[in-house]
Amino acid sequence: MALTTLSVLKTHLGITTTTEDARLTQFLNQASRFIQTYLQRELTQATYTEYLSGTNTPELLLRETPVTSITSVHLDGAARWGQGT
């Protein structure tokens, strides 16, 4: 998924026609993939499930930020890491 829209890109480039839309969309998608690969993280909004071991401190550091909401947190005392009930 692109990090911006074709409309925003065209506005910044001062392009008002649609003749290059397919090519610009391709460039936009390639640039977005390159940026996310370079940063080694997803930059678009998505849903994640993380299993964290904790460090006996009150905080857990999540891999993806920013966090807009958390659906649930579970304590897995048996350390099954989502494997089983």
N, C-alpha and C positions, 0 to 999 in steps of 0.2 A: 504494500500500500504506500502511496506517495506521501511525503511529508508536507506537501502543500497541494493546492489545486491548480489545475490548468489555467483557470481564470486569473488567479493571483500571479502566476508566472507571466502570463501574457500582459497583464497590467504593468508589471515591473519592466518588461522588455519593450513596452509601447507597441504591442502587436494588437491590431484590431480585426484582422481577417481570420478565417478558419482554415486557410489552405495548408498551414503547417501544424495543425492540431495533432495529427497522428504522430508526427516526428517529435514534437515537443512533449507529448505524453510519454513516449518511449524514453526520451532523455530524462524526464522528470522521475520516472520509475527507476531507471538505472542509477541516477544520482542518489535517490533515496536508499536503494539497496546498498550502494557503496558506503554511504554515511553510517548506516546502521551496522554494517559489517566492520567498518573501521572502529566504531565505538564499542563493538561487541555487545550490543543491547538493542532491544526493540523499543522504538520511540513512539509507536502508535498505541492508543488505548486498547487494552486487552484484558482478559481474565487469566489469572495465574493461580496455580496451586504450588505451594512451597512446603517442603519438609525440612525443618530446622532442628538441630540437636540442642541448641541453647548453650549457654556458658555459665549457668548458675548466677546470672545477673537478671535484673528486672527488664532488660531490654533485649529485643531480637532485631537484628539488622536484616531487612529484606533485600533481596537481590535486585528487584525492580523498583524504581521510584520515578515520579511521585506516586503515592498511593492515594486514590480517591475514595475508596471504601474497602472495608474488610467484612466478608460475609460471616466467617466463623474462625475460631481458634480452638484447637483440641490438644489436650495433654495426652501424649501416648507413653504412659509409664512403662509399657512392655517393649518399647522401641521397635514396633512393627513397621514404622515408616509408611503407613498407608497400605500395608500388605496384610489383609485379613480384617477381622472385625475388632 
